[in-house]
Amino acid sequence: MRRTIILSAALAIIVLGLWGTAAIYFDEARMKGIVSDRLSEQVGRRVEIVGALRFSLFPRPEVNAEDVIIAGPGGHDGPATMRAQRVSMNLRFLPLLQGELAPAQMQLSGAVINVASVDPDGASSDPLSAIRSSARLLSGRALHLRDVTLVLPGGSDGAPRTVTIDFIEFDRFSLDRTVAFQFSGDLGDPPILDDVSVEGKLHIPASPDYPVRLRDMLLEGRLVALDEKVALVGDLTASPDDPFRVALAGGRLRLGEETFDLSLNYHGGSSPSSDLLLSGGKLDWLAVRRVVAQSIGTDLEAGLAALSAHVDLRSQLQFDRLKIGPAELSNARIDLRSRSAGMGVNLAAVFPGGLVDASGVLTGQVPESLALDVSLADLDQLLEWWKLPAVVDGSGESMLTLNWPIEGRNGYRLEGRYELWDGYWRVARENGEPAVHEFDQFNGELRITPRFVEIPGFELIGGELSGSGWAAIELPDGTLGGELMGTGAEASYLALSGSLARPQLASLTPEMSGQHGEAAGLDEETGQ
C-alpha cells in the first residue's frame, strides 16, 4: 500500500512536471489555440483569446486570459456574445491531468455581455429567456462578474438597454439548482438607484414552464432623487415566456425612516394587467412626483395617463399619513384604475376638522382636474391646520374642483361652493374689540389660489349680521377686504377690513358700497 502511494505521487509529480514544461516552452500562440479550442467545445461558441495568456500551477492551477471574445450565433457573424478584458479560471486538478480544462471557478472582469445574442437563433427579445440560455453555458461553476455591462434586447423604440454591474457572484451556478446570489451596481442610466446591493437565493429552471425565482431577496440602495436610503425584502418570481409575468410576494419596503408593505403582480401579453398594493406609514406625494420626473422625464400625471393606455392597472395605496405640500392627511387611501380617457383616481382621507373624498381622471393634459367633496366637522380646526386664525367655525360641506398646474408648475386653483350651519364668526365692529357673532347658515362661492382666498359672493342667514356680500384674503399675510350688506328693516352697509388675525367691520355709505361692488366685479373678471 505504501509503495502504491509513493508510486502514485511520483507519477503525479512527473505528469505535472511535463505539463509545466510544456506550458513554459510551448509558444504562446499554440497555447492560445489549445485553450481556445477546449473552451469553444465546452461553451458551444467560438472562443478567441486576443490578448496575453498566462498559466499558473501553484498554489492551484489557474489560467488568466486577456481580451477574450465569445462569438455570437453563426460563428463570427453578428455581434459577439461576450467580450471581456480579463477571464480568470481556477482549474480542477484531476481533469487537468487528463488534458481537460474543467474550471471550478470563473471570474469575468471588464466584460460586455450581449444578452440578446445568447439565444441560439439570435432572435430572442426576452432577457430572461436569453439569460436561461446563457445559464447553460456557465452551469456547474462558481461565477464572479466584476465591472460588467449587460446589453439587453431593445425596448419598443428598438434601442438596446444596458445594465451596469459592479459585482455579481453565483455560488456554483447551475440550472434547476438554488444558489446563493449577490449583486452590486447601479440601476438606471443615469442611475435611479445607486450603491445598489442585492442578495438572495436564485433558482433558474431549465424548463421555460417554470418561473425564475429570487427568494429571501434583500435589495438595498440610495434613491438618487430624494437622497434617501431604500431597502426592499420579499420573494420575486418572473416567468419569461409569453405572456411575461412578474410578482413580488411578502414585500417590505423601507424608504428613509418609513416602512411600507408592498405586493405586485404583472401579467403581460396582448392585454397587460397589473395589481399593486402598497400600505404603510408616511408618503410625501410631491417627493414622489419629483422622483418620477427625474426617472422617466415626465410628470407623474402624464406618466400615469400614458400607463393607462397600455396596462390595465388596479392599485390600492393606503397610508397612515399622506403629505401634499404643506397639508398632511391621515388614513389616506388612493385607488388608481386605468380608464379609456386616462388614469382614474379616487382619494379618501381624514384631515383635522373633516373628511375629503376626491375623484377624477388624469389625462396627461394641462391642466389636470379633480372633483372634491369636503365634509367639515369643525372649520376652526381646519383653519388652525392651515396655520390661519380660527375666525369662523361651523359644520357643513363643500363641493370643489381642484385644477393644476395653473400659472406655473406649482400653481393651482381650488373653486366651488361651500355651506356651513350653526356656526359663528369673530369680528370687531367700529374699531371695537372682536366679538362672536352667530349664524344659522353661511354659504357662498369659494376660490383659492396660492396667493388669494376669494369669496366672490356669500350669504349669512340668522343672527344680527345677516346679509350678503363678498370677501378676499391675501396670502400669506392674511390682509382682509370685502363688504357686507345687511338685511332687515334698515339696510346697513359695512366694510370688511383688517386681517384674519383681527377682522373689522365699519359703516359704509351706499355710494361707497356701489364702488366697492364694481371693484369686486373687476376682480372676479381679471383674477387680480
JOKA-V914074 format. One line per field, one symbol per residue. ss: DSSP state (h for helix, s for strand, l for the rest). A space follows every 10 residues. Layout:
ss = ???
//
This chain:
ss = lhhhhhhhhh hhhhhhhhhh hhhhhllhhh hhhhhhhhhh hhhlllsssl llssssllll lsssssssss llllllllll lsssssssss slhhhhhlll llssssssss sssshhhlll llllllhhhh hhhhhhhhll ssssssssss ssllllllll ssssssssss ssslllllss ssssssslll llssssssss ssslllllll lsssssssss sssllllsss sssssssssl llllssssss sssssllsss ssssssslll llssssssss sssshhhhhh hhhhhhlllh hhhhhhhhll lsssssssss ssssllssss sssssssssl lsssssssss sllsssssss sslllllsss ssssssllhh hhhhhlllll lsssssssss ssssllllll lsssssssss sssssssssl llllssssss sssssssssl lsssssssss slllllssss ssssllllss ssssssllll llsssssssl llsssssllh hhhhhhhhhh hhhhhhll
//
